[in-house]
Amino acid sequence: MGFDSNGVGFGNVSVRDGVSKNFYITGSATGGLPELRPTDCVRVVAYDFARNWVRYEGAAIPSSESLTHAAIYKSDASTSAVIHCHDSDLWAALLNRGPTTSKSVPYGTPEMAYEIICLFKDTDVRNKKIFVMAGHEPGVVTFGKNLGDAFDVIMCART
């Protein structure tokens, strides 16, 4: 996993494929690459939370966070991009002060997907566009109508 000069770790990103349920996501272990190529991403074309399963197109192995991204797209039709980063300072600043998943829920699991769906039902995450993964220190997830908007959420939260 790569880190920038501010100690922010790169996780994974995804973008929705139009208005469909499909989305493109970075492959597993691509976070430290200095530049992504199309072959470093896959297109998720189906998923099943209960079976912990994704069907995808492409040569890379999809990120273990694919179901996390799917849960956000399922919960918010206006979202077209998701960023999962690792930022210890931001994680600590937002932990339990904003939308936060349960500490007992591990990342990359169907339980995390269900937890995210609950965040959309029970909190103001849809408006804040950011949440903390309490059981995945220092995982922070943002989302927006495009990657620029999702990135702006991170930058605004860091100030």
Secondary structure, DSSP 8 states (H G I E B T S, - for coil): --B-TTS-EEEEEEEE-TTSS-EEEEBTT-TT-SS--GGGEEEEEEEETTTTEEEEESSS-B-TTHHHHHHHHHH-TT--EEEEEE-HHHHHHHTTTSSEE-TTS-TTSHHHHHHHHHHHHHSSHHHH-EEEETTSTTEEEEEESSHHHHHHHHHHHH-
